[in-house]
Amino acid sequence: MLAVASLVLLVLGTASPASAHAALRATDPEDGTILQRAPRTLTLTYTESVGLLTDSFRVYDPQNHRLRTGRADHAPGRADTVRVPLPARMAKGTYVVAWRVVSADSHPVSGALTFSVGERTVTAATAPGQKENRTTTSLYNIARYLAYLAVTVLLGAAAFLAYCRPPLRAPLRPLVLAGGATLLGSTLALLLLRGPYEEGTAPALGSLGRTLTTRPGELLLARMALLLVAVVCAVGLRRWRAAVPRPAALTVGAILAVALTLTWSAAEHASAGIQVPLAIASTTLHLLATAAWLGGLAALLLTLRATPALAPQVVTRFSRLALASVTVLVVTGVYQSWRGLGTWQALTGTTYGRVLLAKLALVAVLLAVAVWSRRWTARLAVPAARVLQPAGAPALPDPAPAAPSLPHHRLRRSVLAEAAVGAMVLVLTTLLTSTLPGRSAEEAATAETGIPAASVTTVPFAVGEGGQGKVQITFDPGRVGPNSVQAVVYGANGALAAVPELRITMTLPAQRLGPLDTGLTDRGGYWAANSFDLPIPGAWTMKVTVRVSDLDQVSVSRTVRVAR
């Protein structure tokens, strides 16, 4: 388990910045547009409601000077739309807008766009603020996983003690204490890192005051308060156990468990999108069932190690608890998958869908190991505690503790395997909560093109030593027949770049057609062709050749699907 946990922390600590869950739906002015007159207001509309930071929007002029803008605020009655007042006087040229907001499910999202006044120019603006601070992001991801792991262990051990009633409670005390301490420490770390994580800055305490006034900050505070209440209740129950009825203790424990899991479900995917109340209820049940199964596995493993001849009733009770948990996980998991994906295509066509497939594969392995464990549970036998004596004979002393039987030993090994796979399932669960849902990804893709039928392709290319630029290519309408072609080149710093030559050819290998030259010409800041004919539908190979200097050029190919 230590090796598994180390691998988990390594994966999360070196993971790329998390994809956020709000996407930019539309802008006014539109990205890349050329205006005859300077706009008075910049309007951005997202796929869900967003929160604003102290420095959410930065506008840079063609000379890379930051403009003084008015205070950004939501449009009246529209939590998904933000307006930014612009200066009354703006020079001709291309402007860069860098933005960063917080989506409704508490994850930050950032991006950039350009618009031009009068004419498009090559701007030196680098759109700062778009990169994440890797140290902050890594620490935050690690703290999030530790919180998931800790609450799973804590609630699972509590459920195991309450329902399975093992003969010895002492072996589970370190597990409960470790789970509670880790949960408290990781929650405190999340609270301190929340502000820098949202703003994409280095770890610091300067934004703690603002964090405490936000919904994620309030939920983290509520989590810490619930943990303190749980500690007080546990101490009181241990001191006055005889005076507290068992039903009352179980009721209080269940209320605390539900309230604790709500601090996750009210801050993650379930808090935004469609059917929010039902989604929050489903996510809460999903997390409780996960804790009962995987956290209960950890408790069962420690109990098997501490008790050489464990009563089969304990293992049988846990088997029933695990079966009920799996049933809840299946029902809630199907609903959450439908809600997150939206379409079957998103299952393989989006990052969220592919991570979900990987999680389902691990869950299938976990279920197979669980079935194997149930086989050894059925064979588990407790060695006889005494040898029958003739009537009237003096009683013999208690025999030494029995060595673990073969079923007992095999059960321990299978439970250990379940716990290891379960830890990896928690990794993918944590990654899922940090990945743009498939439904939102498809909405974002439609929003980025402006016209759903248009084809927009971004092709990266190498620049200098370790640098990377990109070419954004638009075929409109992106179907068979005449198309207008526009291409914008961005340098390694994210700004518009001027290149001596840009050539794009199209080839259809299946029909041995091409290469067909699009005939791009330099329009002063961007390249375009008014009309280029795509005669046949299919998977075309688009070859992009960028001459970055008089001596150097780069060629990159991409597959583009053309519909009728």
WOJOUR-V89266 format. One record per pair of residues at least 24 apart in sequence whose C-alpha atoms are under 6 Angstrom apart, sorted by the first residue. I is the first residue (numbers start at 0). J is the second residue. Records with the same first field share a line. If there is no record, write none. Layout:
I: J + J
This chain:
11: 140 + 141
12: 137
17: 433
18: 434 + 435
19: 106 + 107 + 108 + 435
20: 435
21: 46 + 47 + 102
22: 46 + 443
24: 446
30: 112 + 113 + 114
31: 113 + 114
32: 114
33: 115 + 116
34: 116 + 117
35: 117
37: 116
39: 85
40: 83 + 84 + 85
41: 82 + 83
42: 81 + 82
43: 80 + 81
44: 79 + 80
45: 79
47: 79
48: 78 + 79 + 103
49: 79 + 101 + 102 + 103
50: 100 + 101
51: 100
55: 98 + 99 + 100
56: 97 + 98
57: 96 + 97
58: 95 + 96
59: 94 + 95
60: 94
61: 92 + 93 + 94 + 122
63: 123 + 124
91: 116 + 117
92: 116 + 118 + 119 + 120
93: 119 + 120
97: 126
103: 271
104: 266 + 267 + 268 + 270 + 271
107: 197
119: 524
120: 524
121: 495 + 524
122: 495
123: 494
124: 494
125: 492 + 493 + 494
131: 199
132: 199 + 200 + 201
135: 196 + 201 + 202
142: 185
146: 182 + 185
149: 178 + 181 + 182
151: 290 + 294
152: 178 + 294
153: 178
154: 290
155: 290 + 291 + 294 + 295
156: 294 + 295 + 298
159: 295
163: 313 + 316 + 317
165: 313
218: 262
281: 331
285: 328 + 331
288: 324
292: 321
307: 402 + 403
308: 381
339: 436 + 437 + 438
340: 437 + 438
341: 438
345: 437
349: 437
351: 434 + 436 + 437
358: 427
365: 417
372: 410 + 413
375: 406 + 410
379: 406
452: 476
453: 477
466: 491
467: 491
478: 561 + 562 + 563
479: 533 + 534 + 563
480: 532 + 533 + 534
481: 530 + 531 + 532
482: 530 + 531
483: 528 + 529 + 530
484: 527 + 528
485: 526 + 527
486: 526
487: 525
498: 547
499: 546
500: 546
501: 544 + 545
502: 543 + 544
503: 542 + 543
504: 541 + 542
505: 540 + 541
506: 539 + 540
507: 539
536: 561 + 562 + 563
537: 561
